[in-house]
Amino acid sequence: MLRLRTGAAKRFKKVANATMLIWRVLRVGESRFRRLDAPELLADVYEGRRFADGKPITRTSGKVA
């Protein structure tokens, strides 16, 4: 959908019209995506931390003798 609109965006004479189209495409896309259940954990996921059932996995030291 976006690819078809980028070619048309070159033909807009006013910046406001192109900006309005871009925002409209973003709003339609936003309505189709699933909302995050725990957005506060997003930074941790981005950093590469691992989770199991919504709880962070902590590494423990090797085997106990």
PDB file of N, CA, C and O in Angstrom:
ATOM      1  N   MET A   1       0.822  -1.187   0.000  1.00  0.00           N
ATOM      2  CA  MET A   1       0.000   0.000   0.000  1.00  0.00           C
ATOM      3  C   MET A   1       0.865   1.250   0.000  1.00  0.00           C
ATOM      4  O   MET A   1       0.569   2.209  -0.713  1.00  0.00           O
ATOM      5  N   LEU A   2       1.906   1.249   0.774  1.00  0.00           N
ATOM      6  CA  LEU A   2       2.767   2.420   0.874  1.00  0.00           C
ATOM      7  C   LEU A   2       3.527   2.645  -0.426  1.00  0.00           C
ATOM      8  O   LEU A   2       3.728   3.791  -0.829  1.00  0.00           O
ATOM      9  N   ARG A   3       3.951   1.580  -1.083  1.00  0.00           N
ATOM     10  CA  ARG A   3       4.701   1.710  -2.310  1.00  0.00           C
ATOM     11  C   ARG A   3       3.872   2.415  -3.389  1.00  0.00           C
ATOM     12  O   ARG A   3       4.395   3.244  -4.134  1.00  0.00           O
ATOM     13  N   LEU A   4       2.599   2.088  -3.471  1.00  0.00           N
ATOM     14  CA  LEU A   4       1.741   2.713  -4.463  1.00  0.00           C
ATOM     15  C   LEU A   4       1.582   4.199  -4.202  1.00  0.00           C
ATOM     16  O   LEU A   4       1.436   4.980  -5.142  1.00  0.00           O
ATOM     17  N   ARG A   5       1.610   4.596  -2.951  1.00  0.00           N
ATOM     18  CA  ARG A   5       1.389   5.998  -2.600  1.00  0.00           C
ATOM     19  C   ARG A   5       2.649   6.853  -2.740  1.00  0.00           C
ATOM     20  O   ARG A   5       2.544   8.066  -2.928  1.00  0.00           O
ATOM     21  N   THR A   6       3.826   6.254  -2.654  1.00  0.00           N
ATOM     22  CA  THR A   6       5.039   7.073  -2.728  1.00  0.00           C
ATOM     23  C   THR A   6       5.206   7.671  -4.113  1.00  0.00           C
ATOM     24  O   THR A   6       5.669   8.805  -4.238  1.00  0.00           O
ATOM     25  N   GLY A   7       4.845   6.943  -5.149  1.00  0.00           N
ATOM     26  CA  GLY A   7       4.922   7.498  -6.499  1.00  0.00           C
ATOM     27  C   GLY A   7       3.957   8.648  -6.668  1.00  0.00           C
ATOM     28  O   GLY A   7       4.281   9.645  -7.314  1.00  0.00           O
ATOM     29  N   ALA A   8       2.774   8.521  -6.092  1.00  0.00           N
ATOM     30  CA  ALA A   8       1.779   9.583  -6.184  1.00  0.00           C
ATOM     31  C   ALA A   8       2.187  10.790  -5.357  1.00  0.00           C
ATOM     32  O   ALA A   8       1.834  11.919  -5.699  1.00  0.00           O
ATOM     33  N   ALA A   9       2.922  10.573  -4.276  1.00  0.00           N
ATOM     34  CA  ALA A   9       3.321  11.680  -3.400  1.00  0.00           C
ATOM     35  C   ALA A   9       4.239  12.660  -4.127  1.00  0.00           C
ATOM     36  O   ALA A   9       4.275  13.839  -3.772  1.00  0.00           O
ATOM     37  N   LYS A  10       4.976  12.205  -5.127  1.00  0.00           N
ATOM     38  CA  LYS A  10       5.861  13.096  -5.873  1.00  0.00           C
ATOM     39  C   LYS A  10       5.071  14.130  -6.665  1.00  0.00           C
ATOM     40  O   LYS A  10       5.602  15.182  -7.022  1.00  0.00           O
ATOM     41  N   ARG A  11       3.820  13.837  -6.938  1.00  0.00           N
ATOM     42  CA  ARG A  11       3.009  14.728  -7.767  1.00  0.00           C
ATOM     43  C   ARG A  11       2.257  15.776  -6.970  1.00  0.00           C
ATOM     44  O   ARG A  11       1.610  16.643  -7.558  1.00  0.00           O
ATOM     45  N   PHE A  12       2.325  15.721  -5.643  1.00  0.00           N
ATOM     46  CA  PHE A  12       1.595  16.705  -4.855  1.00  0.00           C
ATOM     47  C   PHE A  12       2.253  18.065  -4.988  1.00  0.00           C
ATOM     48  O   PHE A  12       3.475  18.194  -4.914  1.00  0.00           O
ATOM     49  N   LYS A  13       1.423  19.073  -5.184  1.00  0.00           N
ATOM     50  CA  LYS A  13       1.933  20.436  -5.346  1.00  0.00           C
ATOM     51  C   LYS A  13       2.129  21.134  -4.005  1.00  0.00           C
ATOM     52  O   LYS A  13       2.967  22.027  -3.880  1.00  0.00           O
ATOM     53  N   LYS A  14       1.349  20.722  -2.999  1.00  0.00           N
ATOM     54  CA  LYS A  14       1.447  21.348  -1.680  1.00  0.00           C
ATOM     55  C   LYS A  14       1.969  20.327  -0.673  1.00  0.00           C
ATOM     56  O   LYS A  14       1.565  19.165  -0.676  1.00  0.00           O
ATOM     57  N   VAL A  15       2.863  20.781   0.176  1.00  0.00           N
ATOM     58  CA  VAL A  15       3.437  19.917   1.205  1.00  0.00           C
ATOM     59  C   VAL A  15       2.350  19.446   2.171  1.00  0.00           C
ATOM     60  O   VAL A  15       2.404  18.318   2.659  1.00  0.00           O
ATOM     61  N   ALA A  16       1.384  20.285   2.445  1.00  0.00           N
ATOM     62  CA  ALA A  16       0.315  19.927   3.384  1.00  0.00           C
ATOM     63  C   ALA A  16      -0.471  18.718   2.882  1.00  0.00           C
ATOM     64  O   ALA A  16      -0.850  17.861   3.680  1.00  0.00           O
ATOM     65  N   ASN A  17      -0.720  18.635   1.589  1.00  0.00           N
ATOM     66  CA  ASN A  17      -1.467  17.504   1.033  1.00  0.00           C
ATOM     67  C   ASN A  17      -0.669  16.201   1.174  1.00  0.00           C
ATOM     68  O   ASN A  17      -1.229  15.165   1.532  1.00  0.00           O
ATOM     69  N   ALA A  18       0.611  16.255   0.898  1.00  0.00           N
ATOM     70  CA  ALA A  18       1.458  15.068   1.033  1.00  0.00           C
ATOM     71  C   ALA A  18       1.547  14.645   2.497  1.00  0.00           C
ATOM     72  O   ALA A  18       1.489  13.454   2.804  1.00  0.00           O
ATOM     73  N   THR A  19       1.686  15.609   3.395  1.00  0.00           N
ATOM     74  CA  THR A  19       1.762  15.314   4.818  1.00  0.00           C
ATOM     75  C   THR A  19       0.465  14.676   5.305  1.00  0.00           C
ATOM     76  O   THR A  19       0.495  13.738   6.101  1.00  0.00           O
ATOM     77  N   MET A  20      -0.667  15.178   4.833  1.00  0.00           N
ATOM     78  CA  MET A  20      -1.948  14.612   5.227  1.00  0.00           C
ATOM     79  C   MET A  20      -2.073  13.159   4.765  1.00  0.00           C
ATOM     80  O   MET A  20      -2.594  12.320   5.500  1.00  0.00           O
ATOM     81  N   LEU A  21      -1.607  12.862   3.575  1.00  0.00           N
ATOM     82  CA  LEU A  21      -1.657  11.492   3.069  1.00  0.00           C
ATOM     83  C   LEU A  21      -0.770  10.573   3.895  1.00  0.00           C
ATOM     84  O   LEU A  21      -1.165   9.450   4.207  1.00  0.00           O
ATOM     85  N   ILE A  22       0.413  11.031   4.250  1.00  0.00           N
ATOM     86  CA  ILE A  22       1.335  10.221   5.055  1.00  0.00           C
ATOM     87  C   ILE A  22       0.715   9.909   6.411  1.00  0.00           C
ATOM     88  O   ILE A  22       0.765   8.764   6.862  1.00  0.00           O
ATOM     89  N   TRP A  23       0.132  10.910   7.067  1.00  0.00           N
ATOM     90  CA  TRP A  23      -0.497  10.677   8.369  1.00  0.00           C
ATOM     91  C   TRP A  23      -1.679   9.728   8.252  1.00  0.00           C
ATOM     92  O   TRP A  23      -1.913   8.905   9.138  1.00  0.00           O
ATOM     93  N   ARG A  24      -2.427   9.844   7.153  1.00  0.00           N
ATOM     94  CA  ARG A  24      -3.572   8.951   6.960  1.00  0.00           C
ATOM     95  C   ARG A  24      -3.106   7.498   6.813  1.00  0.00           C
ATOM     96  O   ARG A  24      -3.710   6.594   7.390  1.00  0.00           O
ATOM     97  N   VAL A  25      -2.052   7.275   6.055  1.00  0.00           N
ATOM     98  CA  VAL A  25      -1.517   5.920   5.888  1.00  0.00           C
ATOM     99  C   VAL A  25      -1.036   5.373   7.233  1.00  0.00           C
ATOM    100  O   VAL A  25      -1.256   4.201   7.535  1.00  0.00           O
ATOM    101  N   LEU A  26      -0.387   6.204   8.036  1.00  0.00           N
ATOM    102  CA  LEU A  26       0.075   5.775   9.357  1.00  0.00           C
ATOM    103  C   LEU A  26      -1.087   5.444  10.282  1.00  0.00           C
ATOM    104  O   LEU A  26      -1.017   4.475  11.038  1.00  0.00           O
ATOM    105  N   ARG A  27      -2.154   6.233  10.232  1.00  0.00           N
ATOM    106  CA  ARG A  27      -3.311   5.975  11.094  1.00  0.00           C
ATOM    107  C   ARG A  27      -4.016   4.683  10.706  1.00  0.00           C
ATOM    108  O   ARG A  27      -4.461   3.938  11.579  1.00  0.00           O
ATOM    109  N   VAL A  28      -4.124   4.408   9.425  1.00  0.00           N
ATOM    110  CA  VAL A  28      -4.750   3.159   8.977  1.00  0.00           C
ATOM    111  C   VAL A  28      -3.892   1.975   9.416  1.00  0.00           C
ATOM    112  O   VAL A  28      -4.418   0.973   9.902  1.00  0.00           O
ATOM    113  N   GLY A  29      -2.579   2.085   9.248  1.00  0.00           N
ATOM    114  CA  GLY A  29      -1.678   1.022   9.675  1.00  0.00           C
ATOM    115  C   GLY A  29      -1.745   0.786  11.169  1.00  0.00           C
ATOM    116  O   GLY A  29      -1.709  -0.361  11.616  1.00  0.00           O
ATOM    117  N   GLU A  30      -1.842   1.852  11.951  1.00  0.00           N
ATOM    118  CA  GLU A  30      -1.915   1.742  13.397  1.00  0.00           C
ATOM    119  C   GLU A  30      -3.177   1.001  13.836  1.00  0.00           C
ATOM    120  O   GLU A  30      -3.148   0.260  14.819  1.00  0.00           O
ATOM    121  N   SER A  31      -4.266   1.190  13.126  1.00  0.00           N
ATOM    122  CA  SER A  31      -5.522   0.545  13.513  1.00  0.00           C
ATOM    123  C   SER A  31      -5.497  -0.951  13.229  1.00  0.00           C
ATOM    124  O   SER A  31      -6.305  -1.695  13.786  1.00  0.00           O
ATOM    125  N   ARG A  32      -4.588  -1.403  12.377  1.00  0.00           N
ATOM    126  CA  ARG A  32      -4.523  -2.812  12.019  1.00  0.00           C
ATOM    127  C   ARG A  32      -3.533  -3.607  12.854  1.00  0.00           C
ATOM    128  O   ARG A  32      -3.561  -4.838  12.822  1.00  0.00           O
ATOM    129  N   PHE A  33      -2.664  -2.945  13.594  1.00  0.00           N
ATOM    130  CA  PHE A  33      -1.695  -3.644  14.421  1.00  0.00           C
ATOM    131  C   PHE A  33      -2.271  -3.917  15.798  1.00  0.00           C
ATOM    132  O   PHE A  33      -3.124  -3.173  16.281  1.00  0.00           O
ATOM    133  N   ARG A  34      -1.805  -4.978  16.424  1.00  0.00           N
ATOM    134  CA  ARG A  34      -2.245  -5.346  17.760  1.00  0.00           C
ATOM    135  C   ARG A  34      -1.520  -4.474  18.781  1.00  0.00           C
ATOM    136  O   ARG A  34      -0.312  -4.258  18.680  1.00  0.00           O
ATOM    137  N   ARG A  35      -2.251  -3.988  19.745  1.00  0.00           N
ATOM    138  CA  ARG A  35      -1.665  -3.144  20.792  1.00  0.00           C
ATOM    139  C   ARG A  35      -0.796  -4.000  21.714  1.00  0.00           C
ATOM    140  O   ARG A  35      -1.137  -5.150  21.991  1.00  0.00           O
ATOM    141  N   LEU A  36       0.312  -3.453  22.185  1.00  0.00           N
ATOM    142  CA  LEU A  36       1.213  -4.180  23.072  1.00  0.00           C
ATOM    143  C   LEU A  36       0.566  -4.384  24.436  1.00  0.00           C
ATOM    144  O   LEU A  36      -0.113  -3.500  24.957  1.00  0.00           O
ATOM    145  N   ASP A  37       0.790  -5.574  25.005  1.00  0.00           N
ATOM    146  CA  ASP A  37       0.231  -5.878  26.319  1.00  0.00           C
ATOM    147  C   ASP A  37       1.024  -5.215  27.444  1.00  0.00           C
ATOM    148  O   ASP A  37       0.444  -4.817  28.454  1.00  0.00           O
ATOM    149  N   ALA A  38       2.330  -5.093  27.282  1.00  0.00           N
ATOM    150  CA  ALA A  38       3.179  -4.522  28.326  1.00  0.00           C
ATOM    151  C   ALA A  38       4.189  -3.568  27.696  1.00  0.00           C
ATOM    152  O   ALA A  38       5.362  -3.917  27.558  1.00  0.00           O
ATOM    153  N   PRO A  39       3.755  -2.377  27.314  1.00  0.00           N
ATOM    154  CA  PRO A  39       4.680  -1.459  26.651  1.00  0.00           C
ATOM    155  C   PRO A  39       5.844  -1.021  27.526  1.00  0.00           C
ATOM    156  O   PRO A  39       6.868  -0.578  27.006  1.00  0.00           O
ATOM    157  N   GLU A  40       5.709  -1.135  28.843  1.00  0.00           N
ATOM    158  CA  GLU A  40       6.805  -0.731  29.727  1.00  0.00           C
ATOM    159  C   GLU A  40       7.998  -1.679  29.614  1.00  0.00           C
ATOM    160  O   GLU A  40       9.102  -1.324  30.028  1.00  0.00           O
ATOM    161  N   LEU A  41       7.795  -2.880  29.060  1.00  0.00           N
ATOM    162  CA  LEU A  41       8.887  -3.842  28.893  1.00  0.00           C
ATOM    163  C   LEU A  41       9.585  -3.707  27.541  1.00  0.00           C
ATOM    164  O   LEU A  41      10.550  -4.420  27.267  1.00  0.00           O
ATOM    165  N   LEU A  42       9.111  -2.817  26.715  1.00  0.00           N
ATOM    166  CA  LEU A  42       9.646  -2.680  25.360  1.00  0.00           C
ATOM    167  C   LEU A  42      11.128  -2.318  25.350  1.00  0.00           C
ATOM    168  O   LEU A  42      11.882  -2.845  24.531  1.00  0.00           O
ATOM    169  N   ALA A  43      11.555  -1.440  26.235  1.00  0.00           N
ATOM    170  CA  ALA A  43      12.969  -1.054  26.300  1.00  0.00           C
ATOM    171  C   ALA A  43      13.842  -2.250  26.665  1.00  0.00           C
ATOM    172  O   ALA A  43      14.937  -2.408  26.126  1.00  0.00           O
ATOM    173  N   ASP A  44      13.360  -3.094  27.581  1.00  0.00           N
ATOM    174  CA  ASP A  44      14.124  -4.282  27.971  1.00  0.00           C
ATOM    175  C   ASP A  44      14.228  -5.272  26.819  1.00  0.00           C
ATOM    176  O   ASP A  44      15.282  -5.875  26.615  1.00  0.00           O
ATOM    177  N   VAL A  45      13.162  -5.444  26.075  1.00  0.00           N
ATOM    178  CA  VAL A  45      13.186  -6.343  24.915  1.00  0.00           C
ATOM    179  C   VAL A  45      14.158  -5.814  23.873  1.00  0.00           C
ATOM    180  O   VAL A  45      14.901  -6.588  23.269  1.00  0.00           O
ATOM    181  N   TYR A  46      14.159  -4.507  23.656  1.00  0.00           N
ATOM    182  CA  TYR A  46      15.057  -3.888  22.689  1.00  0.00           C
ATOM    183  C   TYR A  46      16.516  -4.108  23.079  1.00  0.00           C
ATOM    184  O   TYR A  46      17.371  -4.277  22.210  1.00  0.00           O
ATOM    185  N   GLU A  47      16.804  -4.107  24.381  1.00  0.00           N
ATOM    186  CA  GLU A  47      18.172  -4.315  24.860  1.00  0.00           C
ATOM    187  C   GLU A  47      18.595  -5.779  24.791  1.00  0.00           C
ATOM    188  O   GLU A  47      19.772  -6.088  24.976  1.00  0.00           O
ATOM    189  N   GLY A  48      17.649  -6.685  24.527  1.00  0.00           N
ATOM    190  CA  GLY A  48      17.990  -8.088  24.354  1.00  0.00           C
ATOM    191  C   GLY A  48      17.729  -8.960  25.560  1.00  0.00           C
ATOM    192  O   GLY A  48      18.120 -10.127  25.566  1.00  0.00           O
ATOM    193  N   ARG A  49      17.087  -8.435  26.570  1.00  0.00           N
ATOM    194  CA  ARG A  49      16.770  -9.262  27.736  1.00  0.00           C
ATOM    195  C   ARG A  49      15.719 -10.294  27.360  1.00  0.00           C
ATOM    196  O   ARG A  49      14.867 -10.043  26.507  1.00  0.00           O
ATOM    197  N   ARG A  50      15.783 -11.450  27.998  1.00  0.00           N
ATOM    198  CA  ARG A  50      14.858 -12.540  27.688  1.00  0.00           C
ATOM    199  C   ARG A  50      13.755 -12.618  28.740  1.00  0.00           C
ATOM    200  O   ARG A  50      13.967 -12.331  29.918  1.00  0.00           O
ATOM    201  N   PHE A  51      12.564 -13.018  28.274  1.00  0.00           N
ATOM    202  CA  PHE A  51      11.400 -13.122  29.148  1.00  0.00           C
ATOM    203  C   PHE A  51      10.747 -14.475  28.959  1.00  0.00           C
ATOM    204  O   PHE A  51      10.809 -15.058  27.877  1.00  0.00           O
ATOM    205  N   ALA A  52      10.114 -14.979  30.025  1.00  0.00           N
ATOM    206  CA  ALA A  52       9.305 -16.196  29.963  1.00  0.00           C
ATOM    207  C   ALA A  52       8.006 -15.903  30.705  1.00  0.00           C
ATOM    208  O   ALA A  52       8.028 -15.570  31.890  1.00  0.00           O
ATOM    209  N   ASP A  53       6.900 -16.022  30.030  1.00  0.00           N
ATOM    210  CA  ASP A  53       5.582 -15.733  30.611  1.00  0.00           C
ATOM    211  C   ASP A  53       5.508 -14.323  31.181  1.00  0.00           C
ATOM    212  O   ASP A  53       4.874 -14.104  32.214  1.00  0.00           O
ATOM    213  N   GLY A  54       6.141 -13.378  30.527  1.00  0.00           N
ATOM    214  CA  GLY A  54       6.091 -11.981  30.941  1.00  0.00           C
ATOM    215  C   GLY A  54       7.007 -11.609  32.083  1.00  0.00           C
ATOM    216  O   GLY A  54       6.970 -10.476  32.562  1.00  0.00           O
ATOM    217  N   LYS A  55       7.833 -12.550  32.529  1.00  0.00           N
ATOM    218  CA  LYS A  55       8.766 -12.268  33.617  1.00  0.00           C
ATOM    219  C   LYS A  55      10.192 -12.411  33.105  1.00  0.00           C
ATOM    220  O   LYS A  55      10.484 -13.329  32.338  1.00  0.00           O
ATOM    221  N   PRO A  56      11.081 -11.515  33.519  1.00  0.00           N
ATOM    222  CA  PRO A  56      12.474 -11.614  33.040  1.00  0.00           C
ATOM    223  C   PRO A  56      13.140 -12.884  33.520  1.00  0.00           C
ATOM    224  O   PRO A  56      12.932 -13.324  34.651  1.00  0.00           O
ATOM    225  N   ILE A  57      13.940 -13.467  32.652  1.00  0.00           N
ATOM    226  CA  ILE A  57      14.700 -14.657  33.003  1.00  0.00           C
ATOM    227  C   ILE A  57      16.023 -14.219  33.593  1.00  0.00           C
ATOM    228  O   ILE A  57      16.772 -13.472  32.963  1.00  0.00           O
ATOM    229  N   THR A  58      16.314 -14.680  34.799  1.00  0.00           N
ATOM    230  CA  THR A  58      17.592 -14.358  35.439  1.00  0.00           C
ATOM    231  C   THR A  58      18.486 -15.592  35.345  1.00  0.00           C
ATOM    232  O   THR A  58      18.048 -16.718  35.579  1.00  0.00           O
ATOM    233  N   ARG A  59      19.716 -15.357  35.006  1.00  0.00           N
ATOM    234  CA  ARG A  59      20.677 -16.455  34.902  1.00  0.00           C
ATOM    235  C   ARG A  59      21.215 -16.775  36.284  1.00  0.00           C
ATOM    236  O   ARG A  59      21.583 -15.883  37.049  1.00  0.00           O
ATOM    237  N   THR A  60      21.251 -18.054  36.587  1.00  0.00           N
ATOM    238  CA  THR A  60      21.844 -18.491  37.848  1.00  0.00           C
ATOM    239  C   THR A  60      23.177 -19.148  37.556  1.00  0.00           C
ATOM    240  O   THR A  60      23.427 -19.619  36.447  1.00  0.00           O
ATOM    241  N   SER A  61      24.024 -19.173  38.563  1.00  0.00           N
ATOM    242  CA  SER A  61      25.337 -19.805  38.354  1.00  0.00           C
ATOM    243  C   SER A  61      25.165 -21.282  38.119  1.00  0.00           C
ATOM    244  O   SER A  61      24.081 -21.818  38.352  1.00  0.00           O
ATOM    245  N   GLY A  62      26.198 -21.957  37.663  1.00  0.00           N
ATOM    246  CA  GLY A  62      26.182 -23.372  37.267  1.00  0.00           C
ATOM    247  C   GLY A  62      25.585 -24.313  38.304  1.00  0.00           C
ATOM    248  O   GLY A  62      24.786 -23.896  39.142  1.00  0.00           O
ATOM    249  N   LYS A  63      25.966 -25.555  38.246  1.00  0.00           N
ATOM    250  CA  LYS A  63      25.412 -26.587  39.125  1.00  0.00           C
ATOM    251  C   LYS A  63      25.936 -26.417  40.550  1.00  0.00           C
ATOM    252  O   LYS A  63      27.065 -25.989  40.789  1.00  0.00           O
ATOM    253  N   VAL A  64      25.059 -26.774  41.476  1.00  0.00           N
ATOM    254  CA  VAL A  64      25.445 -26.733  42.885  1.00  0.00           C
ATOM    255  C   VAL A  64      26.002 -28.099  43.252  1.00  0.00           C
ATOM    256  O   VAL A  64      25.381 -29.120  42.955  1.00  0.00           O
ATOM    257  N   ALA A  65      27.186 -28.131  43.904  1.00  0.00           N
ATOM    258  CA  ALA A  65      27.829 -29.418  44.232  1.00  0.00           C
ATOM    259  C   ALA A  65      27.292 -30.045  45.458  1.00  0.00           C
ATOM    260  O   ALA A  65      27.740 -31.124  45.846  1.00  0.00           O
TER     261      ALA A  65
END
